[in-house]
Amino acid sequence: MASNPSPSSSSDVEEEEVDNQLPESQPVTKKIKYQIENPSKYQVDEVSAHTAHASHGKTNSVRGGRGEVRGTVCVRGGMQQMHQGGMYHRERNMGRTEEPSSSQVIKGEVEPAELARVQAKLRETELEMQSQKQENEKFIKDLQKSVECPVCLSIPRAPPVPCCQNGHVICSKCREKVDVCGICRITMTNCVSQVATTIIQKIQHPCDFKISGCTTLCSINSITAHEERCGFRPVRCPHWACDENVPLTNLTSHVINMEFSDSCADNYMAKPLPYQEEIEYTRQLDDQDGNSFWRPSLLQLNNITFYLQVEKNGKNKQWYFYVQMEGAASECDHYEALVSVSKYPNSDRHSISYHGKVCPIDIKGAEELDADGYGLNVRDAVMEKIFIVDTSPDVEGLHA
């Protein structure tokens, strides 16, 4: 029997083809496992689809924890269409349309009352979970409060945990400074708290920089590693003459803040890499120790801020060229810098280069730089050969 292309889903078409190929006496049974991802207490065990030949019809059965829903669809070939939640078919050769009968309508849809009941149960479960979460958070805060030092308000991170005879704990650093308990005022002894030791090993510890905005909680074994790279830790401004300690997340804004008459860096973040600049040096501008400093050049890559630093140390007669990154040493391991100092821009003659690690923002100054080996170090005698003496009238200086 010829029929028009079916507008039904591909799965329906495939099932019709299977029906037409099988003999009437050989039914086919399909079993499909389902899994529910929401936190409901109800679970669908399985869906069984029994498919027989056209004259036998097709029966779908859904079995769950709350009753059973069945529906029967009669399939005789031709074109199936959805109609008011049910299905009906057309037989073009007969020129008529059959409206869905009570046996043809799919009743697999959940009744409104049942759906409302399930939704209410889900909302109740969510409220219970939220309440349990709040209770757990309060319990953790109470535990943290019980081992908090009353002097510095920090939580001890290593045993033993000193305490008074009444069990009030105090951190080891503050214990060395006080003779009486900060809570009950009795004389401190050499007592330690085993309960407090167990608590500090089990609870989550807040970051020391929570006052700056960090909300991270870590175990006692991982809190130190977090604080070494925390984005809210205070770092020194990269400008040689600025002594400000700024949270790392605010450092770029501090450096390029134009409210001041002179910012702490030259802002070149819009310039593409590789970056090239010419520096000028005048001996008369050295300080009494023979030191000279240049304002950092601010660059950006992948929304990370870097600073090109140039410094001359008169004590050891060395020049330092290095790239500093707003990040911890572990984060700097993912980046490398190529720094070249040359006499001529497009020539390798009279040039010297460094290709290696970038310097973390926590390091500042030549002495710290020497200890960790970041950047390019050039002797003063070599720099004399790289510089070009400016012989312009009224100008006394060197260019590189």
C-alpha positions as CSV (number, residue, x, y, z in Angstrom):
1,M,0.0,0.0,0.0
2,A,1.5,3.3,-1.1
3,S,1.7,6.1,1.5
4,N,2.9,9.7,1.7
5,P,6.2,10.4,3.6
6,S,5.4,10.4,7.3
7,P,5.8,13.6,9.3
8,S,6.4,11.7,12.5
9,S,9.7,11.4,14.2
10,S,12.5,9.1,12.8
11,S,12.0,6.6,15.6
12,D,8.4,6.1,14.7
13,V,9.2,5.6,11.0
14,E,11.9,3.0,11.9
15,E,9.4,1.1,14.1
16,E,6.8,1.0,11.3
17,E,9.4,-0.5,8.9
18,V,10.2,-3.2,11.5
19,D,6.5,-3.9,11.9
20,N,6.0,-4.3,8.2
21,Q,8.9,-6.7,7.8
22,L,8.0,-9.1,10.7
23,P,5.4,-11.9,10.3
24,E,2.2,-11.4,12.3
25,S,3.0,-14.2,14.6
26,Q,6.4,-12.8,15.8
27,P,6.0,-9.9,18.2
28,V,9.1,-7.8,19.1
29,T,9.8,-6.6,22.7
30,K,12.1,-3.6,23.4
31,K,13.4,-2.8,26.9
32,I,15.0,0.6,27.6
33,K,16.6,1.6,30.9
34,Y,16.0,5.2,32.1
35,Q,17.7,7.2,34.8
36,I,16.3,10.3,36.6
37,E,18.9,13.0,37.4
38,N,16.7,15.1,39.7
39,P,16.7,14.5,43.5
40,S,13.2,12.9,43.5
41,K,12.5,9.8,45.5
42,Y,10.7,8.3,42.5
43,Q,12.6,6.2,40.0
44,V,11.5,4.8,36.7
45,D,12.6,1.2,36.6
46,E,12.2,0.4,32.9
47,V,10.2,1.2,29.8
48,S,8.9,-1.7,27.8
49,A,7.7,-1.2,24.3
50,H,5.9,-4.2,22.8
51,T,5.7,-3.9,19.0
52,A,3.6,-6.3,17.0
53,H,2.4,-6.3,13.4
54,A,0.0,-3.6,12.2
55,S,-3.1,-5.7,13.0
56,H,-1.9,-6.3,16.6
57,G,-1.2,-2.7,17.3
58,K,1.6,-1.1,19.5
59,T,1.5,-1.0,23.4
60,N,3.7,1.3,25.5
61,S,4.0,0.6,29.2
62,V,5.8,2.8,31.8
63,R,6.4,1.3,35.2
64,G,7.5,3.5,38.1
65,G,7.5,3.8,41.8
66,R,4.1,5.4,41.7
67,G,1.7,3.3,39.7
68,E,1.6,2.4,36.1
69,V,0.7,4.3,33.0
70,R,-0.4,2.5,29.8
71,G,-1.3,3.7,26.3
72,T,-2.3,1.8,23.1
73,V,-1.7,3.1,19.6
74,C,-3.2,1.3,16.6
75,V,-0.8,1.4,13.6
76,R,-2.1,0.2,10.3
77,G,0.4,1.9,7.9
78,G,0.0,5.2,6.1
79,M,0.7,8.6,7.6
80,Q,0.6,9.2,11.4
81,Q,-0.1,12.7,12.8
82,M,-0.3,14.2,16.2
83,H,-3.7,15.4,17.1
84,Q,-4.8,16.9,20.5
85,G,-2.4,14.8,22.5
86,G,-3.3,11.5,20.7
87,M,-2.5,9.9,17.3
88,Y,-4.5,9.0,14.3
89,H,-3.7,7.7,10.8
90,R,-4.8,8.3,7.3
91,E,-5.4,5.6,4.7
92,R,-5.1,7.3,1.4
93,N,-6.5,4.4,-0.6
94,M,-9.8,4.6,1.3
95,G,-9.9,8.4,1.2
96,R,-11.0,8.8,4.8
97,T,-9.6,10.0,8.1
98,E,-10.0,8.1,11.4
99,E,-10.4,10.3,14.5
100,P,-8.6,8.9,17.6
101,S,-10.7,6.6,19.6
102,S,-10.4,5.9,23.3
103,S,-8.1,3.0,22.6
104,Q,-5.9,5.1,20.3
105,V,-5.2,8.0,22.6
106,I,-1.9,7.9,24.5
107,K,-2.5,8.3,28.2
108,G,1.2,8.4,29.1
109,E,1.0,12.0,30.1
110,V,1.1,12.7,33.8
111,E,-2.2,14.0,35.2
112,P,-2.1,17.6,36.4
113,A,-2.8,16.7,40.0
114,E,0.0,14.1,40.0
115,L,2.4,16.5,38.4
116,A,1.6,19.2,41.0
117,R,2.2,16.7,43.7
118,V,5.6,15.7,42.4
119,Q,6.6,19.3,41.9
120,A,5.6,20.1,45.5
121,K,7.6,17.1,46.7
122,L,10.7,18.3,44.7
123,R,10.3,21.8,46.2
124,E,10.1,20.3,49.7
125,T,13.2,18.2,49.0
126,E,15.1,21.3,47.8
127,L,14.1,23.2,50.9
128,E,15.3,20.3,53.1
129,M,18.6,20.2,51.3
130,Q,19.1,23.9,51.6
131,S,18.2,23.8,55.3
132,Q,20.7,20.9,55.8
133,K,23.4,22.9,54.0
134,Q,22.8,25.9,56.2
135,E,23.0,23.7,59.3
136,N,26.3,22.2,58.1
137,E,27.7,25.6,57.5
138,K,26.7,26.8,60.9
139,F,28.2,23.7,62.4
140,I,31.5,24.3,60.6
141,K,31.6,27.9,61.8
142,D,31.0,26.8,65.4
143,L,33.9,24.4,65.1
144,Q,36.1,27.1,63.7
145,K,35.1,29.5,66.5
146,S,35.9,26.9,69.1
147,V,39.5,26.7,68.1
148,E,40.0,30.4,67.2
149,C,42.8,32.2,69.0
150,P,41.2,35.0,71.2
151,V,44.3,37.2,70.8
152,C,44.9,37.3,67.0
153,L,41.6,35.7,65.9
154,S,43.4,33.1,63.7
155,I,42.9,29.4,63.7
156,P,46.0,27.3,64.5
157,R,47.2,25.2,61.6
158,A,49.7,22.8,63.3
159,P,49.7,20.8,66.5
160,P,50.2,21.0,69.4
161,V,47.5,23.5,70.2
162,P,48.1,25.3,73.6
163,C,45.2,25.8,76.0
164,C,44.5,26.8,79.5
165,Q,43.3,24.5,82.3
166,N,39.7,25.3,81.3
167,G,40.3,24.2,77.7
168,H,40.4,27.7,76.0
169,V,42.9,27.4,73.1
170,I,45.4,29.9,71.9
171,C,47.8,29.8,68.9
172,S,51.5,29.1,69.5
173,K,52.7,32.5,68.5
174,C,50.4,34.3,70.9
175,R,51.2,31.8,73.7
176,E,54.8,33.0,73.7
177,K,53.6,36.6,74.4
178,V,50.9,36.1,77.1
179,D,50.9,34.5,80.6
180,V,47.2,34.4,81.3
181,C,44.2,33.1,79.3
182,G,42.6,35.7,77.1
183,I,39.1,34.4,78.0
184,C,39.1,33.2,81.7
185,R,42.2,35.1,82.8
186,I,43.7,32.2,84.6
187,T,47.5,31.6,84.5
188,M,48.6,29.7,81.4
189,T,50.4,26.3,81.8
190,N,51.9,23.8,79.4
191,C,48.5,22.2,78.6
192,V,47.7,21.3,75.1
193,S,44.3,20.3,73.6
194,Q,44.0,17.0,71.8
195,V,40.4,17.9,70.8
196,A,41.5,21.1,69.2
197,T,44.2,19.2,67.3
198,T,41.6,16.9,65.9
199,I,39.3,19.7,64.9
200,I,42.0,21.8,63.0
201,Q,42.9,18.7,61.0
202,K,39.3,18.1,59.9
203,I,37.8,21.5,59.3
204,Q,38.2,23.8,56.3
205,H,40.5,26.8,57.1
206,P,39.7,30.3,55.8
207,C,42.3,32.2,53.8
208,D,44.4,34.7,55.7
209,F,43.4,37.3,53.1
210,K,39.6,37.1,53.6
211,I,39.7,40.7,54.9
212,S,40.6,41.7,51.3
213,G,37.8,39.7,49.8
214,C,38.9,36.0,49.5
215,T,36.2,33.5,50.4
216,T,38.2,30.3,49.7
217,L,38.2,27.6,52.3
218,C,40.9,24.9,52.2
219,S,42.1,21.9,54.2
220,I,45.0,22.2,56.6
221,N,47.2,20.5,54.0
222,S,46.4,22.8,51.1
223,I,45.7,26.3,52.7
224,T,49.4,27.4,52.5
225,A,49.7,26.6,48.8
226,H,46.5,28.5,48.1
227,E,47.7,31.6,50.0
228,E,51.0,31.6,48.1
229,R,49.0,32.3,44.9
230,C,45.9,33.9,46.2
231,G,44.7,36.8,44.1
232,F,43.9,38.8,47.2
233,R,47.3,38.6,48.8
234,P,49.1,41.9,49.2
235,V,52.0,42.5,46.8
236,R,54.5,45.4,46.5
237,C,54.0,47.9,43.6
238,P,56.5,47.1,40.8
239,H,57.7,50.8,40.7
240,W,61.0,51.1,42.4
241,A,60.0,54.2,44.4
242,C,56.5,53.1,45.4
243,D,56.2,51.3,48.8
244,E,52.5,50.6,48.5
245,N,51.3,47.0,49.3
246,V,48.2,46.4,47.1
247,P,45.9,43.3,46.8
248,L,47.0,41.5,43.6
249,T,43.5,41.9,42.1
250,N,43.9,45.7,42.3
251,L,47.5,46.1,41.3
252,T,47.0,47.0,37.6
253,S,44.5,49.7,38.5
254,H,46.9,51.1,41.1
255,V,49.8,51.1,38.6
256,I,47.9,53.0,35.9
257,N,45.8,55.2,38.2
258,M,45.8,58.6,36.4
259,E,44.4,60.5,39.4
260,F,48.0,61.0,40.5
261,S,50.3,63.3,38.6
262,D,52.7,60.5,37.9
263,S,51.6,56.9,37.5
264,C,53.7,53.9,38.5
265,A,54.2,52.5,35.0
266,D,54.1,53.5,31.3
267,N,50.9,52.0,30.0
268,Y,51.5,50.0,26.8
269,M,48.9,47.3,27.3
270,A,47.3,48.2,23.9
271,K,50.6,47.6,22.0
272,P,51.0,44.2,20.4
273,L,53.9,41.8,21.2
274,P,56.8,41.6,20.6
275,Y,57.4,45.0,22.2
276,Q,60.5,47.1,21.6
277,E,61.6,50.4,23.2
278,E,64.6,52.6,23.4
279,I,66.0,53.6,26.8
280,E,68.1,56.6,27.6
281,Y,70.7,56.8,30.3
282,T,72.5,59.8,31.8
283,R,75.3,59.2,34.3
284,Q,74.5,62.3,36.2
285,L,71.2,60.9,37.2
286,D,72.7,58.0,39.1
287,D,72.1,58.2,42.8
288,Q,74.9,58.4,45.3
289,D,75.4,54.7,45.2
290,G,75.5,54.6,41.4
291,N,72.0,53.1,41.0
292,S,69.6,54.0,38.2
293,F,66.0,52.9,37.8
294,W,63.4,53.2,35.0
295,R,59.7,53.2,35.3
296,P,58.2,49.8,34.3
297,S,56.5,49.3,31.0
298,L,53.1,47.7,31.4
299,L,52.2,45.1,28.8
300,Q,49.3,42.6,28.6
301,L,48.9,39.1,27.2
302,N,45.8,37.0,27.6
303,N,44.5,39.6,30.1
304,I,47.5,39.0,32.3
305,T,49.7,42.0,33.1
306,F,53.4,42.0,32.7
307,Y,56.1,44.6,33.4
308,L,59.3,45.1,31.6
309,Q,61.8,46.2,34.2
310,V,65.3,47.9,33.7
311,E,67.6,48.6,36.6
312,K,71.3,49.5,37.1
313,N,73.0,48.4,40.3
314,G,76.0,50.6,41.2
315,K,77.3,48.3,43.9
316,N,78.0,45.3,41.7
317,K,78.1,47.3,38.4
318,Q,75.4,45.2,36.8
319,W,72.4,46.0,34.6
320,Y,69.2,44.0,35.0
321,F,66.5,43.4,32.3
322,Y,63.6,41.2,33.2
323,V,59.9,40.7,32.7
324,Q,57.7,40.6,35.8
325,M,54.3,38.9,35.9
326,E,51.3,39.6,38.1
327,G,51.3,36.1,39.5
328,A,52.9,33.6,41.8
329,A,56.0,31.5,41.0
330,S,53.9,28.5,40.1
331,E,51.8,30.5,37.6
332,C,55.0,32.0,36.1
333,D,56.1,28.6,35.1
334,H,53.6,28.7,32.2
335,Y,55.3,31.7,30.6
336,E,58.7,32.5,29.1
337,A,60.2,35.8,27.9
338,L,62.8,36.6,25.3
339,V,64.7,39.8,26.3
340,S,67.3,41.2,23.9
341,V,69.5,44.3,24.5
342,S,71.1,45.5,21.2
343,K,72.9,48.4,19.8
344,Y,70.9,48.4,16.5
345,P,67.2,47.5,16.3
346,N,67.5,45.1,13.3
347,S,70.9,43.6,13.8
348,D,72.4,41.0,16.2
349,R,75.7,42.8,16.3
350,H,76.5,44.2,19.7
351,S,73.6,42.4,21.3
352,I,72.9,40.1,24.2
353,S,69.8,38.0,24.9
354,Y,68.0,36.0,27.6
355,H,65.3,33.4,26.9
356,G,63.8,31.9,30.1
357,K,61.4,32.3,33.0
358,V,59.5,35.4,33.9
359,C,59.8,36.9,37.3
360,P,56.8,36.6,39.8
361,I,55.4,39.9,41.2
362,D,56.5,38.9,44.7
363,I,60.2,39.6,43.9
364,K,61.4,43.1,43.9
365,G,64.9,44.6,43.4
366,A,68.3,43.4,42.2
367,E,69.3,41.5,45.3
368,E,66.1,39.3,45.3
369,L,66.5,38.9,41.5
370,D,70.1,37.6,41.8
371,A,69.1,35.0,44.3
372,D,66.5,33.4,42.0
373,G,68.2,33.9,38.7
374,Y,65.4,35.7,36.7
375,G,66.1,37.9,33.6
376,L,69.2,39.2,31.9
377,N,72.3,40.5,33.8
378,V,74.8,42.6,31.8
379,R,78.0,44.0,33.1
380,D,78.4,47.7,33.1
381,A,81.5,47.4,30.8
382,V,79.4,45.5,28.2
383,M,76.7,48.1,28.3
384,E,79.2,50.8,27.6
385,K,79.8,49.1,24.2
386,I,76.1,48.7,23.4
387,F,75.1,52.3,24.2
388,I,75.3,54.9,21.5
389,V,76.7,58.2,22.7
390,D,74.3,61.1,21.9
391,T,76.5,64.0,20.7
392,S,73.6,66.4,20.1
393,P,74.1,69.9,21.5
394,D,73.0,70.5,25.1
395,V,72.4,66.7,25.5
396,E,74.6,64.5,27.6
397,G,73.4,60.9,27.5
398,L,73.6,57.4,26.1
399,H,71.0,55.5,24.1
400,A,70.4,51.7,23.8
